[in-house]
């Protein structure tokens, strides 16, 4: 269900962009001028957006995915480590493939303050942020016991993703439909790989889990949780 939820808006935008749907083009051009003009009107704001969009850029999520995979592998969760690397890799390759297929031109705005190579649709930064943040939250959920902590984790992931998407439009290097499509495709990618991982878990005899509530591997929490003192005949060891 989650895959369909995010894949449908992406496919709709893909069809509209490929068909050069005029109302969408008009909307994109109007929003590009508005966001870019607002960013230029605030001294130093474009510099802030430039730094932020790179701090939360694709390489940040790739490095974090690899570091998470190394940690998981050393902790005895090799398949979870593989899942994290495969998810971020599939996201990046899929982004490149769609960019080449669509080959959409980037905005051309006066007094450009930023530049980005390659086609415009979908936004690689927005897709990487959506993929990276949601993937890391799914890895962390098993050790976040409180519902409030889990909601906060999803809130932070959403805030970072929205900021990155906004920064790409504010800097004039993407259309609004580019970043929306990037976020949708990134979330669909994570949902698809999480669904595949859940299928494997059930085939292995593990209990069914709800990834967005418990994480892709809820059993991680059992290893991370300290044993109660009653489990030790003479109390907790020092």
C-alpha positions in Angstrom: 0.0 0.0 0.0 2.8 2.5 0.9 4.5 1.8 -2.4 1.3 2.6 -4.3 0.7 5.7 -2.2 4.0 7.3 -3.2 4.4 5.7 -6.7 1.1 7.0 -8.0 1.8 10.8 -7.6 5.3 10.2 -9.1 3.8 8.4 -12.1 1.2 11.1 -12.6 3.9 13.8 -12.6 6.1 11.7 -14.9 3.2 11.5 -17.5 2.5 15.2 -17.2 6.1 16.2 -17.6 6.6 13.9 -20.6 3.5 15.2 -22.3 4.5 18.9 -21.6 1.2 19.5 -19.8 0.9 23.3 -20.1 -0.9 24.0 -16.8 1.9 22.1 -14.9 4.5 24.0 -16.9 2.8 27.4 -16.1 2.6 26.4 -12.4 6.2 25.4 -12.3 7.4 28.6 -13.9 5.3 30.8 -11.6 6.5 29.0 -8.5 10.1 29.1 -9.6 10.0 32.9 -10.0 8.2 33.3 -6.6 10.6 31.1 -4.6 13.7 32.3 -6.3 12.7 36.0 -6.0 11.9 35.5 -2.3 15.3 33.9 -1.7 17.1 36.7 -3.5 15.2 39.4 -1.5 16.8 38.3 1.8 20.5 39.1 2.2 22.6 36.0 2.7 19.7 33.6 2.3 20.9 32.0 -0.9 24.2 31.3 0.8 22.4 29.6 3.7 20.3 27.5 1.2 23.5 26.6 -0.7 25.2 25.3 2.4 22.1 23.5 3.7 21.4 21.8 0.4 24.9 20.4 0.3 25.1 19.4 4.0 21.9 17.3 3.3 23.0 16.4 -0.2 23.1 12.9 -1.8 26.6 12.1 -0.6 25.7 12.7 3.0 23.0 9.9 2.8 25.3 7.6 0.9 28.0 7.9 3.6 25.5 7.5 6.4 24.0 4.4 4.7 27.5 2.8 4.4 28.4 3.7 8.0 25.1 2.2 9.2 25.7 -0.9 7.1 29.2 -1.4 8.7 27.8 -1.0 12.2 25.0 -3.4 11.5 27.3 -5.9 10.0 29.6 -5.8 13.0 26.6 -6.1 15.3 25.5 -9.3 13.6 22.8 -8.0 11.3 24.3 -8.6 7.8 21.0 -8.7 5.9 19.9 -5.5 7.4 23.3 -4.0 6.5 22.7 -5.1 2.9 19.2 -3.7 2.9 20.5 -0.2 3.8 23.2 -0.2 1.1 20.9 -1.7 -1.6 18.2 0.9 -0.7 20.4 3.9 -1.1 22.1 2.5 -4.2 18.8 1.6 -5.9 17.5 5.1 -5.2 20.5 6.8 -6.8 20.5 4.5 -9.9 16.8 4.9 -10.3 17.1 8.7 -10.2 19.8 8.7 -12.9 17.7 6.4 -15.1 14.6 8.6 -14.9 16.6 11.8 -15.5 18.0 10.3 -18.7 14.6 9.1 -19.8 12.8 12.4 -19.2 15.8 14.8 -20.0 13.9 17.8 -18.7 15.7 21.2 -18.8 16.4 23.1 -15.6 15.0 26.5 -14.9 16.8 29.5 -16.5 16.4 32.4 -14.2 18.1 35.9 -14.1 21.0 36.6 -11.8 21.6 32.9 -11.2 23.2 32.2 -7.8 23.5 28.4 -8.2 24.1 25.8 -11.0 23.5 22.1 -11.2 24.5 19.6 -14.0 22.3 17.2 -15.8 18.6 16.9 -16.4 16.1 18.3 -13.9 13.4 15.6 -13.3 13.3 14.3 -10.7 15.4 16.2 -8.2 18.3 14.0 -7.0 18.8 16.0 -3.8 15.1 15.7 -2.8 15.0 12.0 -3.7 18.2 11.3 -1.8 16.9 13.2 1.3 13.6 11.3 1.3 15.4 8.0 0.8 18.1 8.6 3.4 16.1 10.1 6.2 13.2 7.5 5.9 15.7 4.6 5.7 17.6 5.8 8.8 14.3 6.2 10.7 13.3 2.7 9.8 16.7 1.5 11.2 16.3 3.5 14.4 12.6 2.7 15.2 13.3 -0.6 17.0 15.3 1.1 19.7 12.9 4.1 20.0 10.5 2.7 22.6 8.3 5.7 23.2 5.6 6.7 20.6 6.6 10.3 21.0 10.2 9.5 20.1 9.1 7.7 17.0 6.9 10.5 15.9 9.7 13.0 16.5 12.1 10.9 14.4 9.6 10.9 11.5 9.1 14.7 12.1 12.8 15.4 11.8 13.0 13.2 8.6 10.1 15.1 7.1 11.6 18.5 8.0 14.9 17.7 6.5 13.3 16.4 3.3 11.1 19.5 2.9 14.0 21.8 3.6 16.1 20.1 0.9 13.2 20.2 -1.6 12.5 23.8 -0.9 16.2 24.8 -1.2 16.5 23.3 -4.7 13.6 25.5 -5.9 14.7 28.5 -3.9 18.1 28.3 -5.5 16.5 28.1 -8.9 18.0 24.8 -10.0 14.7 22.7 -9.9 11.0 23.1 -10.7 8.5 22.4 -7.9 7.3 19.3 -9.8 10.9 18.0 -9.8 11.3 18.0 -6.1 7.8 16.6 -5.4 8.5 13.8 -7.8 11.9 13.2 -6.2 10.4 12.9 -2.7 7.6 10.6 -3.9 10.0 8.3 -5.8 12.4 8.2 -2.9 9.7 7.2 -0.5 8.3 4.7 -2.9 11.8 3.2 -3.2 12.2 2.8 0.5 8.7 1.4 0.8 9.4 -1.2 -1.9 12.7 -2.4 -0.4 11.1 -2.5 3.1 8.3 -4.6 1.7 10.8 -6.9 0.2 12.7 -7.2 3.5 9.4 -7.9 5.4 8.6 -10.7 2.9 11.9 -12.3 3.6 11.3 -12.0 7.4 8.0 -13.8 7.1 9.5 -16.5 4.9 12.1 -17.0 7.6 9.3 -17.6 10.2 9.5 -14.2 11.9 6.3 -12.5 13.1 4.7 -10.0 10.8 5.8 -6.4 11.5 4.7 -2.9 10.5 7.9 -1.3 9.3 6.8 2.4 9.6 5.9 1.7 13.3 8.4 -0.9 14.3 11.2 -0.6 11.8 12.3 -3.1 9.2 13.8 -5.4 11.8 12.0 -5.1 15.2 14.2 -7.9 16.7 17.0 -5.4 16.8 15.4 -3.9 19.9 15.6 -7.2 21.8 19.4 -7.2 21.3 19.7 -3.5 22.2 17.5 -3.7 25.3 19.4 -4.4 28.6 18.4 -7.6 30.4 16.4 -7.2 33.6 18.1 -7.8 36.9 15.9 -10.9 37.5 17.7 -12.6 34.6 20.9 -12.7 36.7 20.9 -15.0 39.7 23.0 -12.6 41.8 21.8 -9.4 40.4 23.2 -7.4 37.5 27.0 -7.9 36.9 29.2 -4.9 37.6 
